[in-house]
Amino acid sequence: MDDKIKPHQSQTAGLGTRVVWGGEQVQHPYNATQTPIVVSAAYGYHDIDEWYDVALGKEPGFIYSRMSNPTVSVLEDKLCELESAESAVAFSTGMAAISGVLHTFLSYGQRVVSTRDSYGGTNKIFEEFLPRMGVEVALCDTLDTESIEHEIAKGCNVLYLETPTNPTLKVLDIRRLVAAAKRVGALVIADNTFATPLNQNPLALGVDVVVHSATKFLSGHGDVLGGVVCGSEHLMSQVRHYREINGASLDPFSAYLIIRGIKTLALRLRQQQVSAQALAEYLCTEPLVESVNYPGLPQHRGHTIARSQMRGFGAIVSFVLVGGMDTVTRLLPLLKYAHRAGNLGAVETIYGPARTTSHVENTLEEREALGISEGLVRVSVGIEDTADLLADLKQAFELVRSKQNHSSLHAGNTERFTEVGT
Ligand SMILES: *Cc1c(COP(=O)(O)O)cnc(C)c1O
């Protein structure tokens, strides 16, 4: 077994058990069964020697909450158990985690290879911020594995992956790209937000560092922001040091909400995936839909790779509407069980076009260059009953179609009248 994978107490338990008990075997004050929200900024000591030992890391304990906090620690331990990681570091947001990791492991004159359709914010770090600090960035066509391998072979310090991608659900072959990175000694970082640790464990596939936006499926209720990074203690001590100094630490109340959310992750995802598969299959039959992206569809380009590296296909489906933004504007308001919002991974179903969700940071030209059409809608499937979600989507499409027929009939009539008139 790899040295970055530490067998934990509950490692032999299933993931549905680990989401509940992982990191929770701590004796809390008053014998509380739930993790307390410890809001103290600092921790006091009578014994000055003990204070010194804790400060120097010789003894376990806490000094100041920007560095570590008892509530945040439980969350970090839980993530270690879910990703089978030695260590984890929590951040105030997913972007803080991604930015923190990239800044920890890249410096002036170095080179990073990644793909064009990573999360919009991540893409901005690659395009705008890293070049400014003298890091060379090579972004490859996500589906062209050979070109990614080619760029890696030219030499790089970091390979950054995200799979499945947001919002087009492209699947990258993690094992194959890790092998290419190892040949040039590059560190591999993977964003596992879409898959969640229940569906995919990148560390077990050879990745060095895993990042999560805990805002999404981990917390699961759309009411908190957070990010977590996992990996070997050797690597995480560097990430922790970066966070300590740069200060994007997670606050204890948010940590508590994320801990609470994770406990139902397995239950939520089970229901969400059943509905995601059903919605994807229905969308394939809908005449107003040009194409459907869901790795669980056998015809999906990444289906076989997804099967080999994922335990489930996730709860995000995206589709392209015939008629582009015009149809998007008509369809989305007709949905009853849907937030129209720029979030994902919550218990409620959320619909959103890429231009106001994952790629709100990008211009129309940038989205076009990324192959993200204006008619693309992303669905984050919630935990509602599958039948209700299907019926809701069907009635919305029927209404759009009937209005379309009505208006074209109307347009036809006008034409005929005009003919008669002239
Ligand atoms: C949302 C998201 C992020 C950013 O996370 P925040 O918590 O919003 O900062 C990063 N990667 C992916 C894949 C995401 O979906």
The ligand as a MOL file (V3000), in Angstrom:
LIG
                    3D

  0  0  0     0  0            999 V3000
M  V30 BEGIN CTAB
M  V30 COUNTS 15 15 0 0 0
M  V30 BEGIN ATOM
M  V30 1 C -18.0630 24.8430 -7.1050 0
M  V30 2 C -16.8340 24.1900 -7.5770 0
M  V30 3 C -15.5810 24.6860 -7.1890 0
M  V30 4 C -15.4230 25.9300 -6.3330 0
M  V30 5 O -15.9310 25.7530 -5.0440 0
M  V30 6 P -16.4640 26.9720 -4.1260 0
M  V30 7 O -16.7840 26.2910 -2.8560 0
M  V30 8 O -17.6380 27.5650 -4.8230 0
M  V30 9 O -15.3550 27.9580 -4.0200 0
M  V30 10 C -14.4650 24.0150 -7.6480 0
M  V30 11 N -14.5490 22.9340 -8.4350 0
M  V30 12 C -15.7460 22.4300 -8.8320 0
M  V30 13 C -15.7880 21.2320 -9.6970 0
M  V30 14 C -16.9260 23.0480 -8.4210 0
M  V30 15 O -18.0990 22.5550 -8.8290 0
M  V30 END ATOM
M  V30 BEGIN BOND
M  V30 1 1 1 2
M  V30 2 1 2 3
M  V30 3 2 2 14
M  V30 4 1 3 4
M  V30 5 2 3 10
M  V30 6 1 4 5
M  V30 7 1 5 6
M  V30 8 2 6 7
M  V30 9 1 6 8
M  V30 10 1 6 9
M  V30 11 1 10 11
M  V30 12 2 11 12
M  V30 13 1 12 13
M  V30 14 1 12 14
M  V30 15 1 14 15
M  V30 END BOND
M  V30 END CTAB
M  END
